[in-house]
């Protein structure tokens, strides 16, 4: 069992194509009732990861990001890539465009608070 510090801000990042809405709702309600939780912020991944990466870079097909032979092979290449952030930077990655979409029904009652998390965050790669 985890014990949260007082005034904890909990960030839930979740996918909207799982069909587990009841489980998500009950977790949000449980966290909101906790005396230790100051706020619950939700970040919704409205599309799949590939769509999020396409939206936040200058590529048109996901295979372009890593030089994969096909879109289907991208996931394997993604898992093996050791310089992912560098590859993303090579394709003009804009962190501010990631995870901004508003979820559709039945998740549309949850505001995507991705912008709140990104305030003041800098993405850099050290040499």
N, C-alpha and C positions, 0 to 999 in steps of 0.2 A: 504494500500500500504506500502510495506517495503522500507526503504531507506538504502542502503548499505554504509558502511564506505568506504573511499578511499582505494585503494589497497587491496580489499577483494579477497580472494581466495574462489571460490564457488566449493563445492564438490557435484556432482550429483551421487547418488547411485540409480541404476535402474535395473530392471529385464528385461531380453532379450526375454521373451516369451509372452509379452503383445500385440505385433502387433501395437504399437503406435509410430512407427519410425518417422513419420512426425512431430508429436508433440515434440518428443525429439530433433530432428534436429533444429526445430525452436527455442526451448528454449536455446540450446547451442549457436546458432547464435546470439540470442538476448543478451545473457550474454557476449559473446565475443565482441559485439559492445559497451557494456556499458563502459563508461569512469571510472567508479568506480571499475570495476572488473579487477583485476590484472591477474588472471588465472582461467580457468575452468578445474577442475580435474574430470574425470569420473571413477566410480567404477562399473563394470558390474557384476551382479550376473548371471553367465552363466548357472548354473544349478539351480534347486530349492534349497530352504534352507536346506532341508534334505540332499541332495547330498553334499552341502558345508560342513555341519557338519560331515558327514561321512568322507569326504576327510581330514578334519582337526583334527580328533580324531582317536582312534584305534578301533572303532566299525565297524562292517560289515553290520549291518542293523540298521536303525534309531531307532527301538524300544529298542535297547540295551542302548541307551544314558540315558533314564529316567526309564528304566525297564517297559516300556509300554507292555501291553498284546499283541498288534499287531502294525504293521507299520501304519495302518489306525488310530489307537487311539493315535498315537504320537502327532498330532497337538493339540488335546484337552489337553493332559498331559503337553505339552510344554507351553500352555497358562496359566496353573494353577501352574506351577513349581515356587517355591519361591527361590530355591537355584540352579538356572540354571548354573551359572558359576562354582560352586563347582562340580556339576555333570559332567560338561565338563572337568574340571581338573582331575577328577577321571578316565577319559578316555583319558588322555594324550593329551588334547587339545593343538594344536599348532596354535596360532594366525597368524603366518606367512604363513600358508597354506590356510587361508580363503580368498575368493574372488580374486583368482589369475588367473583364466582361461580367455583366450581371447575369446571374443564373435565370433560366426559364422555369416555368411551372414544372413540378411542384415545389422547386427550391426558391422561387422568386420572392418569398417572404424574407429571405436572408440577404441582408445588404453585404456586398463584397467590400471588405475593408482593406483590400490590398494596398491602397494608397497610404493608409495610416502606418503600415509597417515599413514602407519604403522611405518615409521621411528621414532624411539625414543618413541614409545608408549609401555608402560608396562601394562600388564594385571595382576592385583592382586586382591585377595579377602582379605578384612580386617577381623580379627577375631571377 
